[in-house]
Amino acid sequence: MFKRMFRVDCATFDEILITIEPFLEQKEMEKAIKSSGSPNRNKTRLAVTLCWLAGGSYIDLCFAWGIGKSTFYSERGVLWPTIEAIDMAYEIGLPLHDVDQ
């Protein structure tokens, strides 16, 4: 079930998490805690991002994981910081900040 949901097995998920955690800085943690009660954990960020990349609906993911739509797509939220961390950790070369590409 885990592999169907995230498209990787538990061991690979944990390996990805360990690899990208240094790149996932919790920006403005105090603000995040005040606004929602707690910051988004890196494990949650990775889980939600992998589900979204596998074709999950952001609406379903926001509901299931208790994440607001603005937090989901925010530059400091869940999706983009995690994709950027994956890109940096694995040197994929995604043009995240190049509008033309």
C-alpha positions as CSV (number, residue, x, y, z in Angstrom):
1,M,0.0,0.0,0.0
2,F,2.8,2.4,0.9
3,K,4.5,1.9,-2.5
4,R,1.3,2.4,-4.3
5,M,0.7,5.6,-2.5
6,F,4.2,7.2,-2.8
7,R,5.6,5.2,-5.7
8,V,8.6,4.2,-3.6
9,D,9.1,1.6,-0.8
10,C,9.6,2.6,2.8
11,A,13.4,2.2,2.7
12,T,13.7,4.4,-0.4
13,F,11.3,7.0,1.1
14,D,13.5,7.2,4.2
15,E,16.7,7.5,2.0
16,I,15.2,10.3,0.0
17,L,14.1,12.1,3.2
18,I,17.6,11.8,4.7
19,T,19.2,13.1,1.4
20,I,16.9,16.1,1.0
21,E,16.6,17.2,4.7
22,P,19.7,19.4,4.6
23,F,18.2,21.3,1.7
24,L,14.8,21.8,3.4
25,E,15.3,24.7,5.7
26,Q,12.3,25.6,7.7
27,K,12.0,29.3,6.9
28,E,10.2,31.4,9.4
29,M,9.4,28.5,11.7
30,E,8.1,30.7,14.4
31,K,5.6,32.3,12.0
32,A,4.5,28.9,10.7
33,I,4.0,27.6,14.2
34,K,1.9,30.7,15.1
35,S,-0.2,30.6,12.0
36,S,-1.1,26.9,12.0
37,G,-0.1,25.5,15.3
38,S,2.9,23.6,14.0
39,P,5.3,23.8,11.2
40,N,5.2,21.3,8.2
41,R,7.5,18.4,9.0
42,N,9.9,17.4,6.3
43,K,8.4,13.9,6.2
44,T,5.0,15.4,5.5
45,R,6.4,17.6,2.8
46,L,8.1,14.7,1.1
47,A,5.0,12.5,1.4
48,V,2.7,15.1,0.0
49,T,5.1,16.0,-2.8
50,L,5.5,12.4,-3.9
51,C,1.8,11.9,-3.9
52,W,1.3,15.0,-6.0
53,L,4.0,14.1,-8.5
54,A,2.3,10.6,-8.8
55,G,-0.9,12.3,-9.9
56,G,-2.6,13.1,-6.6
57,S,-5.1,16.0,-6.4
58,Y,-3.9,19.0,-4.4
59,I,-7.4,19.2,-3.0
60,D,-7.3,15.6,-1.7
61,L,-3.8,16.0,-0.4
62,C,-4.6,19.3,1.4
63,F,-7.6,17.7,3.1
64,A,-5.8,14.4,4.0
65,W,-2.7,16.1,5.4
66,G,-4.4,19.2,6.9
67,I,-2.6,21.6,4.7
68,G,-4.1,24.9,3.4
69,K,-4.1,25.5,-0.4
70,S,-1.9,28.5,0.0
71,T,0.6,26.5,2.1
72,F,0.6,23.7,-0.5
73,Y,1.7,26.0,-3.4
74,S,3.5,28.6,-1.4
75,E,7.2,29.3,-2.2
76,R,7.9,28.5,1.5
77,G,5.2,25.9,1.9
78,V,5.1,22.2,0.9
79,L,5.4,21.5,-2.8
80,W,8.0,23.9,-4.3
81,P,10.6,23.8,-1.4
82,T,10.5,20.0,-1.5
83,I,10.8,19.8,-5.3
84,E,13.7,22.3,-5.1
85,A,15.4,20.2,-2.3
86,I,15.0,17.0,-4.5
87,D,16.5,18.9,-7.4
88,M,19.4,20.2,-5.4
89,A,20.1,16.8,-3.6
90,Y,20.0,14.8,-6.8
91,E,21.3,17.5,-9.2
92,I,18.5,17.0,-11.6
93,G,18.8,20.4,-13.1
94,L,15.1,21.5,-13.1
95,P,14.7,25.1,-14.2
96,L,12.7,26.1,-11.1
97,H,13.6,29.8,-11.3
98,D,13.9,30.2,-15.0
99,V,10.5,31.3,-16.5
100,D,11.7,30.9,-20.1
101,Q,12.6,27.2,-19.5
